[in-house]
Amino acid sequence: MRRRHGGRRARVRGQAKIGADFGLLAAAVNLARLAVLGIGHTTSGWTAARA
């Protein structure tokens, strides 16, 4: 994750800002992984891709 998603160096200064930036990066990576797995959210709830 560090190299592929740009998480190697901090883009901001300060611990609070770095923590928020890393949290946003981690959320984006997790959402991308869910999309690859075929898991999505609909009005009726979460759905998984059927095999």
C-alpha positions as CSV (number, residue, x, y, z in Angstrom):
1,M,0.0,0.0,0.0
2,R,2.8,2.4,0.7
3,R,4.3,2.5,-2.7
4,R,1.3,1.7,-4.9
5,H,-1.1,4.2,-3.4
6,G,1.3,7.0,-2.5
7,G,1.4,6.3,1.2
8,R,5.2,6.4,1.4
9,R,5.6,10.1,2.3
10,A,3.3,12.4,4.1
11,R,1.7,15.1,1.9
12,V,0.9,17.4,4.9
13,R,2.5,18.4,8.2
14,G,1.4,17.6,11.7
15,Q,0.4,14.4,13.3
16,A,-3.3,15.1,13.2
17,K,-3.3,15.9,9.5
18,I,-1.1,13.0,8.7
19,G,-3.4,10.7,10.6
20,A,-6.5,12.1,8.8
21,D,-4.7,11.8,5.4
22,F,-3.7,8.2,6.1
23,G,-7.2,7.3,7.2
24,L,-8.6,8.7,4.0
25,L,-6.1,6.8,2.0
26,A,-6.9,3.5,3.8
27,A,-10.7,4.1,3.2
28,A,-10.1,4.6,-0.5
29,V,-8.0,1.4,-0.7
30,N,-10.6,-0.6,1.1
31,L,-13.4,0.7,-1.1
32,A,-11.4,-0.2,-4.2
33,R,-10.9,-3.7,-2.8
34,L,-14.6,-4.1,-2.1
35,A,-15.3,-3.1,-5.7
36,V,-12.9,-5.7,-7.0
37,L,-14.5,-8.4,-4.9
38,G,-17.9,-7.4,-6.3
39,I,-19.4,-6.2,-3.0
40,G,-21.7,-3.3,-3.2
41,H,-24.4,-1.3,-1.4
42,T,-28.0,-1.0,-2.6
43,T,-31.1,0.5,-1.1
44,S,-31.9,-2.9,0.5
45,G,-28.4,-3.4,2.0
46,W,-25.1,-4.9,1.1
47,T,-24.8,-7.4,-1.7
48,A,-22.1,-9.8,-2.8
49,A,-21.3,-11.0,-6.3
50,R,-22.6,-14.4,-7.0
51,A,-20.3,-17.1,-8.4
